[in-house]
Amino acid sequence: MKPARLFYSFFLISTGTLFLLHNFGIISYFAVTTEIWPIMLILWGLSSIVNNQIFKNIIASISGIIASVILAGFIIDKSPDSESLDIIIDNKEQSYNKVDTLSIPYDSTIVKPANLNIDAGVAVISIKGGGTDHLLMIKRYINSDSSEKNPKSTFKILNKIFDGTHTIDLEFGTDIEIFKHNVLQTSEISLHRNTLWNINLQGGASMSSLDLSDYKIQSVSLESGASSVYLKLGNQQEITKVQFEGGMSTFTAEIPESAGCRIHNESGLSANDFEGFNEISENIYETPGYSKAKQKIEMNIESGVSTIKVKRYKDIVPNKESVKM
């Protein structure tokens, strides 16, 4: 039996068992499961260097069990004296009682690409399409009593300009205890559409939704631990480079049909779905007509126990001016 099938079999069995025990009150919460996700990276490394199929199957089975425990830890990690987490993002009614907005002004005289570095920690990060008149604008939805409940809850923003290049660092408090203190931060980020962007996002146990289809993107680097990442790219740039490194993650990418895409995929025990791609060689996938495409997206994917999906969507071919730097 293939390691990937064993992983998902044990993952589903263990997850179902844990939630069943929780529903009947046999277990109530996990105290440390949200801290053990790096074990998945260790198991991924072992699976890459071990050639024996039996050991690969054993590692896959253990990984499935550990992944289910981590998932259960996120969802039912709730101590008796904690408050319930009530966040409705898609609804107009939100449980947050404070919204603040921060922005960095746009300077049309600075024409070099801008660098955006995001340390997501355990926050929910969303980059919205449509753009803004500012170079960057952030809306944070938080609870006004967060600092009293958890003094480790922090947010830092630093904008540096050197040699005509913006470098913006965003850091969301990595020590936030999500369920015990009800301090999950949700932030919406908008960017200036005329700026060429290099985006670097690091997430430990975060959720990220990056709709970059309206922006000029030179490169995107994503590093995630136990995270969920959604990425949508447009055709505003001749060449866009994407680097994804994930431990136990879910990565979904949408790319325009008008752009050619090449994927170099090095994954351990991951489930991959590259619909509409042709396998050119081992671990190399391309969309039809990639070599002749005017806009190209180059993806390099390195993942452990992850779910990877790349799909194409119908779009409008840009005019020549929209792809100029």
C-alpha positions as a LaTeX table, in Angstrom:
\begin{tabular}{lrrr}
\hline
Residue & $x$ (\AA) & $y$ (\AA) & $z$ (\AA) \\
\hline
Met1 & 0.00 & 0.00 & 0.00 \\
Lys2 & 1.25 & 3.47 & $-0.86$ \\
Pro3 & 2.44 & 5.68 & 2.07 \\
Ala4 & 0.03 & 8.47 & 1.11 \\
Arg5 & $-2.96$ & 6.10 & 1.35 \\
Leu6 & $-1.77$ & 4.85 & 4.74 \\
Phe7 & $-1.35$ & 8.41 & 5.99 \\
Tyr8 & $-4.88$ & 9.45 & 5.07 \\
Ser9 & $-6.38$ & 6.20 & 6.34 \\
Phe10 & $-4.82$ & 6.56 & 9.78 \\
Phe11 & $-5.52$ & 10.30 & 9.78 \\
Leu12 & $-9.25$ & 9.80 & 9.17 \\
Ile13 & $-9.56$ & 6.91 & 11.62 \\
Ser14 & $-7.72$ & 8.76 & 14.39 \\
Thr15 & $-9.55$ & 12.04 & 13.79 \\
Gly16 & $-12.93$ & 10.35 & 13.87 \\
Thr17 & $-12.02$ & 8.49 & 17.05 \\
Leu18 & $-10.80$ & 11.63 & 18.85 \\
Phe19 & $-13.88$ & 13.66 & 17.99 \\
Leu20 & $-16.15$ & 10.79 & 18.95 \\
Leu21 & $-14.45$ & 10.57 & 22.35 \\
His22 & $-14.77$ & 14.33 & 22.72 \\
Asn23 & $-18.47$ & 14.32 & 21.84 \\
Phe24 & $-19.15$ & 11.74 & 24.56 \\
Gly25 & $-17.16$ & 13.75 & 27.12 \\
Ile26 & $-14.39$ & 11.17 & 27.51 \\
Ile27 & $-11.74$ & 13.73 & 26.53 \\
Ser28 & $-12.18$ & 17.48 & 26.89 \\
Tyr29 & $-9.06$ & 19.26 & 25.66 \\
Phe30 & $-5.41$ & 18.84 & 24.72 \\
Ala31 & $-2.79$ & 20.86 & 26.56 \\
Val32 & 0.26 & 20.61 & 24.29 \\
Thr33 & $-0.78$ & 19.37 & 20.87 \\
Thr34 & $-0.48$ & 22.78 & 19.20 \\
Glu35 & 3.24 & 22.81 & 20.07 \\
Ile36 & 4.24 & 19.45 & 18.56 \\
Trp37 & 3.70 & 20.14 & 14.85 \\
Pro38 & 7.51 & 20.24 & 14.15 \\
Ile39 & 7.44 & 16.45 & 14.63 \\
Met40 & 5.85 & 16.33 & 11.18 \\
Leu41 & 8.96 & 17.95 & 9.70 \\
Ile42 & 11.14 & 15.32 & 11.38 \\
Leu43 & 9.01 & 12.51 & 10.00 \\
Trp44 & 9.07 & 14.10 & 6.55 \\
Gly45 & 12.88 & 14.19 & 6.70 \\
Leu46 & 13.03 & 10.55 & 7.74 \\
Ser47 & 10.71 & 9.52 & 4.91 \\
Ser48 & 13.02 & 11.24 & 2.43 \\
Ile49 & 16.17 & 9.37 & 3.50 \\
Val50 & 14.67 & 5.94 & 4.20 \\
Asn51 & 14.46 & 3.64 & 1.17 \\
Asn52 & 12.84 & 0.66 & 2.86 \\
Gln53 & 9.16 & 0.56 & 1.90 \\
Ile54 & 8.09 & $-0.99$ & 5.21 \\
Phe55 & 9.65 & 1.88 & 7.19 \\
Lys56 & 8.06 & 4.41 & 4.82 \\
Asn57 & 4.67 & 2.84 & 5.51 \\
Ile58 & 5.28 & 2.92 & 9.27 \\
Ile59 & 6.30 & 6.61 & 9.13 \\
Ala60 & 3.22 & 7.43 & 7.04 \\
Ser61 & 0.93 & 5.68 & 9.55 \\
Ile62 & 2.49 & 7.46 & 12.54 \\
Ser63 & 2.31 & 10.78 & 10.67 \\
Gly64 & $-1.40$ & 10.30 & 10.07 \\
Ile65 & $-2.04$ & 9.71 & 13.78 \\
Ile66 & 0.05 & 12.71 & 14.86 \\
Ala67 & $-1.62$ & 14.94 & 12.27 \\
Ser68 & $-5.05$ & 14.01 & 13.62 \\
Val69 & $-3.94$ & 14.76 & 17.19 \\
Ile70 & $-2.66$ & 18.20 & 16.13 \\
Leu71 & $-5.89$ & 18.95 & 14.28 \\
Ala72 & $-7.96$ & 17.90 & 17.29 \\
Gly73 & $-5.72$ & 20.04 & 19.48 \\
Phe74 & $-6.54$ & 23.15 & 17.45 \\
Ile75 & $-10.26$ & 22.53 & 17.47 \\
Ile76 & $-10.98$ & 21.13 & 20.94 \\
Asp77 & $-8.10$ & 22.68 & 22.86 \\
Lys78 & $-10.44$ & 24.31 & 25.34 \\
Ser79 & $-9.81$ & 24.36 & 29.06 \\
Pro80 & $-12.72$ & 24.47 & 31.53 \\
Asp81 & $-12.14$ & 28.13 & 32.43 \\
Ser82 & $-11.66$ & 29.43 & 28.93 \\
Glu83 & $-14.07$ & 31.44 & 26.81 \\
Ser84 & $-15.53$ & 30.16 & 23.56 \\
Leu85 & $-14.10$ & 31.43 & 20.28 \\
Asp86 & $-16.79$ & 33.06 & 18.17 \\
Ile87 & $-15.48$ & 34.47 & 14.91 \\
Ile88 & $-17.62$ & 34.87 & 11.80 \\
Ile89 & $-15.47$ & 36.26 & 9.01 \\
Asp90 & $-17.85$ & 35.87 & 6.08 \\
Asn91 & $-20.78$ & 37.45 & 7.90 \\
Lys92 & $-21.28$ & 41.16 & 8.52 \\
Glu93 & $-21.82$ & 40.38 & 12.19 \\
Gln94 & $-18.40$ & 39.95 & 13.76 \\
Ser95 & $-17.57$ & 39.15 & 17.35 \\
Tyr96 & $-14.69$ & 41.62 & 17.35 \\
Asn97 & $-15.22$ & 44.82 & 19.30 \\
Lys98 & $-12.30$ & 46.79 & 17.89 \\
Val99 & $-11.05$ & 47.52 & 14.37 \\
Asp100 & $-7.98$ & 49.60 & 13.71 \\
Thr101 & $-6.48$ & 50.70 & 10.40 \\
Leu102 & $-2.84$ & 51.35 & 9.63 \\
Ser103 & $-1.41$ & 52.58 & 6.34 \\
Ile104 & 1.83 & 53.52 & 4.61 \\
Pro105 & 1.56 & 56.38 & 2.08 \\
Tyr106 & 2.32 & 55.76 & $-1.57$ \\
Asp107 & 5.22 & 57.68 & $-3.13$ \\
Ser108 & 5.07 & 57.70 & $-6.92$ \\
Thr109 & 8.75 & 58.73 & $-7.11$ \\
Ile110 & 9.81 & 55.33 & $-5.73$ \\
Val111 & 9.62 & 52.96 & $-8.68$ \\
Lys112 & 11.66 & 50.00 & $-7.48$ \\
Pro113 & 9.96 & 46.78 & $-6.31$ \\
Ala114 & 8.73 & 46.74 & $-2.72$ \\
Asn115 & 9.40 & 43.91 & $-0.27$ \\
Leu116 & 6.65 & 42.76 & 2.09 \\
Asn117 & 7.69 & 40.38 & 4.88 \\
Ile118 & 4.89 & 38.90 & 7.00 \\
Asp119 & 5.44 & 36.86 & 10.15 \\
Ala120 & 1.92 & 35.56 & 10.59 \\
Gly121 & 2.39 & 33.64 & 13.83 \\
Val122 & $-1.08$ & 32.26 & 14.54 \\
Ala123 & $-3.04$ & 35.06 & 12.90 \\
Val124 & $-5.53$ & 34.94 & 10.05 \\
Ile125 & $-4.01$ & 36.92 & 7.17 \\
Ser126 & $-5.97$ & 38.06 & 4.14 \\
Ile127 & $-4.66$ & 40.07 & 1.19 \\
Lys128 & $-7.59$ & 41.51 & $-0.71$ \\
Gly129 & $-7.79$ & 42.32 & $-4.40$ \\
Gly130 & $-8.81$ & 45.71 & $-5.71$ \\
Gly131 & $-5.90$ & 47.65 & $-4.27$ \\
Thr132 & $-5.66$ & 50.90 & $-2.32$ \\
Asp133 & $-4.41$ & 54.47 & $-2.81$ \\
His134 & $-1.83$ & 53.80 & $-0.08$ \\
Leu135 & 1.29 & 51.76 & $-0.61$ \\
Leu136 & $-0.14$ & 49.35 & 1.97 \\
Met137 & $-3.17$ & 49.41 & 4.24 \\
Ile138 & $-3.98$ & 47.01 & 7.09 \\
Lys139 & $-7.26$ & 46.49 & 8.89 \\
Arg140 & $-6.99$ & 44.52 & 12.13 \\
Tyr141 & $-10.03$ & 42.96 & 13.78 \\
Ile142 & $-9.21$ & 42.33 & 17.44 \\
Asn143 & $-10.73$ & 42.26 & 20.91 \\
Ser144 & $-10.08$ & 45.43 & 22.91 \\
Asp145 & $-9.37$ & 43.41 & 26.06 \\
Ser146 & $-6.78$ & 41.18 & 24.37 \\
Ser147 & $-3.79$ & 42.87 & 25.96 \\
Glu148 & $-5.24$ & 42.40 & 29.43 \\
Lys149 & $-5.87$ & 38.69 & 28.90 \\
Asn150 & $-2.62$ & 37.95 & 27.13 \\
Pro151 & 0.25 & 40.44 & 27.40 \\
Lys152 & 2.17 & 38.44 & 24.78 \\
Ser153 & $-0.28$ & 39.51 & 22.07 \\
Thr154 & 1.70 & 41.91 & 19.88 \\
Phe155 & 1.75 & 43.51 & 16.47 \\
Lys156 & 4.74 & 45.25 & 14.92 \\
Ile157 & 5.13 & 47.13 & 11.66 \\
Leu158 & 8.40 & 48.51 & 10.31 \\
Asn159 & 8.85 & 50.34 & 7.01 \\
Lys160 & 12.40 & 50.90 & 5.77 \\
Ile161 & 13.46 & 52.71 & 2.60 \\
Phe162 & 16.97 & 51.98 & 1.39 \\
Asp163 & 18.32 & 52.83 & $-2.05$ \\
Gly164 & 14.82 & 53.62 & $-3.27$ \\
Thr165 & 13.32 & 50.30 & $-2.13$ \\
His166 & 10.55 & 49.84 & 0.45 \\
Thr167 & 10.97 & 46.92 & 2.86 \\
Ile168 & 7.91 & 46.44 & 5.06 \\
Asp169 & 8.01 & 44.01 & 7.99 \\
Leu170 & 4.75 & 42.90 & 9.62 \\
Glu171 & 4.89 & 40.75 & 12.74 \\
Phe172 & 1.81 & 39.30 & 14.39 \\
Gly173 & 2.33 & 38.07 & 17.96 \\
Thr174 & 3.58 & 34.51 & 17.66 \\
Asp175 & 2.86 & 33.67 & 21.31 \\
Ile176 & $-0.89$ & 34.23 & 21.12 \\
Glu177 & $-2.81$ & 31.39 & 22.76 \\
Ile178 & $-5.79$ & 31.07 & 20.44 \\
Phe179 & $-8.43$ & 29.15 & 22.30 \\
Lys180 & $-7.48$ & 29.80 & 25.90 \\
His181 & $-7.57$ & 33.57 & 25.60 \\
Asn182 & $-9.77$ & 34.26 & 22.58 \\
Val183 & $-7.14$ & 36.51 & 20.98 \\
Leu184 & $-7.09$ & 35.25 & 17.40 \\
Gln185 & $-6.17$ & 38.23 & 15.22 \\
Thr186 & $-7.63$ & 38.69 & 11.78 \\
Ser187 & $-5.97$ & 41.17 & 9.45 \\
Glu188 & $-6.91$ & 42.35 & 5.97 \\
Ile189 & $-4.13$ & 43.79 & 3.82 \\
Ser190 & $-4.51$ & 45.86 & 0.65 \\
Leu191 & $-1.64$ & 46.85 & $-1.66$ \\
His192 & $-0.99$ & 49.52 & $-4.28$ \\
Arg193 & $-1.58$ & 48.12 & $-7.75$ \\
Asn194 & 1.17 & 50.10 & $-9.50$ \\
Thr195 & 3.92 & 48.73 & $-7.27$ \\
Leu196 & 5.87 & 45.59 & $-8.13$ \\
Trp197 & 5.85 & 43.33 & $-5.06$ \\
Asn198 & 8.05 & 40.65 & $-3.51$ \\
Ile199 & 6.07 & 38.94 & $-0.77$ \\
Asn200 & 7.50 & 36.69 & 1.92 \\
Leu201 & 5.07 & 35.06 & 4.35 \\
Gln202 & 5.98 & 32.83 & 7.29 \\
Gly203 & 3.24 & 31.12 & 9.27 \\
Gly204 & 3.52 & 28.76 & 12.21 \\
Ala205 & $-0.11$ & 27.76 & 12.72 \\
Ser206 & $-1.85$ & 30.41 & 10.68 \\
Met207 & $-4.50$ & 30.69 & 7.98 \\
Ser208 & $-3.68$ & 32.83 & 4.96 \\
Ser209 & $-5.76$ & 33.87 & 1.96 \\
Leu210 & $-3.72$ & 35.80 & $-0.60$ \\
Asp211 & $-5.66$ & 37.16 & $-3.58$ \\
Leu212 & $-2.84$ & 38.70 & $-5.61$ \\
Ser213 & $-4.61$ & 38.56 & $-8.96$ \\
Asp214 & $-4.89$ & 42.37 & $-9.19$ \\
Tyr215 & $-1.26$ & 43.04 & $-8.30$ \\
Lys216 & 2.10 & 42.98 & $-10.02$ \\
Ile217 & 3.96 & 40.16 & $-8.31$ \\
Gln218 & 7.63 & 39.47 & $-8.91$ \\
Ser219 & 7.98 & 36.72 & $-6.31$ \\
Val220 & 6.08 & 34.99 & $-3.51$ \\
Ser221 & 7.78 & 32.95 & $-0.81$ \\
Leu222 & 5.58 & 30.95 & 1.57 \\
Glu223 & 6.86 & 29.01 & 4.57 \\
Ser224 & 4.28 & 27.28 & 6.71 \\
Gly225 & 4.16 & 24.83 & 9.58 \\
Ala226 & 0.66 & 23.62 & 10.39 \\
Ser227 & $-1.04$ & 26.15 & 8.15 \\
Ser228 & $-3.68$ & 26.60 & 5.51 \\
Val229 & $-2.61$ & 28.77 & 2.57 \\
Tyr230 & $-4.68$ & 29.95 & $-0.39$ \\
Leu231 & $-2.94$ & 31.82 & $-3.21$ \\
Lys232 & $-4.43$ & 33.40 & $-6.33$ \\
Leu233 & $-2.15$ & 34.92 & $-8.94$ \\
Gly234 & $-2.92$ & 37.13 & $-11.93$ \\
Asn235 & $-1.22$ & 37.84 & $-15.24$ \\
Gln236 & 0.12 & 41.32 & $-14.48$ \\
Gln237 & 3.79 & 40.31 & $-14.69$ \\
Glu238 & 5.87 & 38.55 & $-17.34$ \\
Ile239 & 7.49 & 36.18 & $-14.83$ \\
Thr240 & 6.30 & 35.43 & $-11.30$ \\
Lys241 & 8.24 & 33.06 & $-9.08$ \\
Val242 & 6.56 & 31.14 & $-6.24$ \\
Gln243 & 8.35 & 29.20 & $-3.51$ \\
Phe244 & 6.28 & 27.10 & $-1.10$ \\
Glu245 & 7.74 & 25.16 & 1.83 \\
Gly246 & 5.27 & 23.39 & 4.09 \\
Gly247 & 5.28 & 20.96 & 6.97 \\
Met248 & 1.76 & 19.75 & 7.67 \\
Ser249 & $-0.09$ & 22.20 & 5.46 \\
Thr250 & $-2.84$ & 22.69 & 2.96 \\
Phe251 & $-1.78$ & 24.72 & $-0.07$ \\
Thr252 & $-4.23$ & 25.72 & $-2.79$ \\
Ala253 & $-3.16$ & 27.92 & $-5.71$ \\
Glu254 & $-5.18$ & 29.37 & $-8.56$ \\
Ile255 & $-3.41$ & 30.58 & $-11.69$ \\
Pro256 & $-4.86$ & 32.25 & $-14.81$ \\
Glu257 & $-5.34$ & 30.19 & $-17.96$ \\
Ser258 & $-3.62$ & 32.92 & $-20.01$ \\
Ala259 & $-0.35$ & 32.33 & $-18.15$ \\
Gly260 & 1.93 & 29.36 & $-18.54$ \\
Cys261 & 2.97 & 27.57 & $-15.36$ \\
Arg262 & 5.77 & 25.17 & $-14.48$ \\
Ile263 & 5.81 & 23.26 & $-11.18$ \\
His264 & 8.85 & 21.64 & $-9.62$ \\
Asn265 & 7.39 & 19.47 & $-6.91$ \\
Glu266 & 9.48 & 17.83 & $-4.18$ \\
Ser267 & 7.02 & 16.46 & $-1.65$ \\
Gly268 & 7.26 & 13.68 & 0.89 \\
Leu269 & 3.92 & 12.20 & 1.93 \\
Ser270 & 1.76 & 14.78 & 0.18 \\
Ala271 & $-1.39$ & 14.45 & $-1.89$ \\
Asn272 & $-0.96$ & 16.44 & $-5.10$ \\
Asp273 & $-3.58$ & 17.62 & $-7.58$ \\
Phe274 & $-2.22$ & 19.39 & $-10.67$ \\
Glu275 & $-5.25$ & 19.35 & $-12.95$ \\
Gly276 & $-4.53$ & 20.58 & $-16.47$ \\
Phe277 & $-0.77$ & 20.05 & $-16.16$ \\
Asn278 & 1.41 & 17.64 & $-18.11$ \\
Glu279 & 4.15 & 15.69 & $-16.34$ \\
Ile280 & 7.26 & 16.59 & $-18.34$ \\
Ser281 & 9.73 & 14.61 & $-16.25$ \\
Glu282 & 10.08 & 13.35 & $-12.70$ \\
Asn283 & 8.63 & 16.02 & $-10.37$ \\
Ile284 & 8.27 & 18.53 & $-13.23$ \\
Tyr285 & 4.82 & 19.63 & $-14.47$ \\
Glu286 & 3.88 & 22.19 & $-17.12$ \\
Thr287 & 0.71 & 23.65 & $-18.58$ \\
Pro288 & 0.24 & 23.12 & $-22.34$ \\
Gly289 & 2.10 & 25.76 & $-24.36$ \\
Tyr290 & 4.23 & 26.85 & $-21.41$ \\
Ser291 & 7.30 & 27.71 & $-23.50$ \\
Lys292 & 5.33 & 30.10 & $-25.75$ \\
Ala293 & 3.31 & 31.81 & $-23.01$ \\
Lys294 & 3.91 & 35.58 & $-22.65$ \\
Gln295 & 3.30 & 35.48 & $-18.90$ \\
Lys296 & 4.89 & 32.66 & $-16.90$ \\
Ile297 & 4.54 & 31.42 & $-13.33$ \\
Glu298 & 7.34 & 29.27 & $-11.93$ \\
Met299 & 6.47 & 27.25 & $-8.80$ \\
Asn300 & 8.87 & 25.39 & $-6.59$ \\
Ile301 & 7.06 & 23.26 & $-4.00$ \\
Glu302 & 8.72 & 21.46 & $-1.08$ \\
Ser303 & 6.36 & 19.89 & 1.39 \\
Gly304 & 6.09 & 17.19 & 4.01 \\
Val305 & 2.68 & 15.82 & 4.92 \\
Ser306 & 0.62 & 18.29 & 2.94 \\
Thr307 & $-2.26$ & 18.62 & 0.53 \\
Ile308 & $-1.21$ & 20.49 & $-2.61$ \\
Lys309 & $-3.64$ & 21.66 & $-5.27$ \\
Val310 & $-2.94$ & 23.94 & $-8.24$ \\
Lys311 & $-5.79$ & 24.80 & $-10.59$ \\
Arg312 & $-6.42$ & 27.21 & $-13.45$ \\
Tyr313 & $-9.15$ & 29.82 & $-13.84$ \\
Lys314 & $-10.43$ & 31.79 & $-16.82$ \\
Asp315 & $-9.14$ & 35.33 & $-16.99$ \\
Ile316 & $-8.72$ & 38.32 & $-19.27$ \\
Val317 & $-5.46$ & 38.65 & $-21.19$ \\
Pro318 & $-3.77$ & 41.93 & $-20.14$ \\
Asn319 & $-2.64$ & 44.55 & $-22.61$ \\
Lys320 & 1.05 & 45.14 & $-23.19$ \\
Glu321 & 1.29 & 48.11 & $-20.80$ \\
Ser322 & 0.05 & 46.10 & $-17.80$ \\
Val323 & 3.08 & 43.82 & $-17.80$ \\
Lys324 & 5.71 & 46.54 & $-17.99$ \\
Met325 & 7.82 & 47.10 & $-14.88$ \\
\hline
\end{tabular}
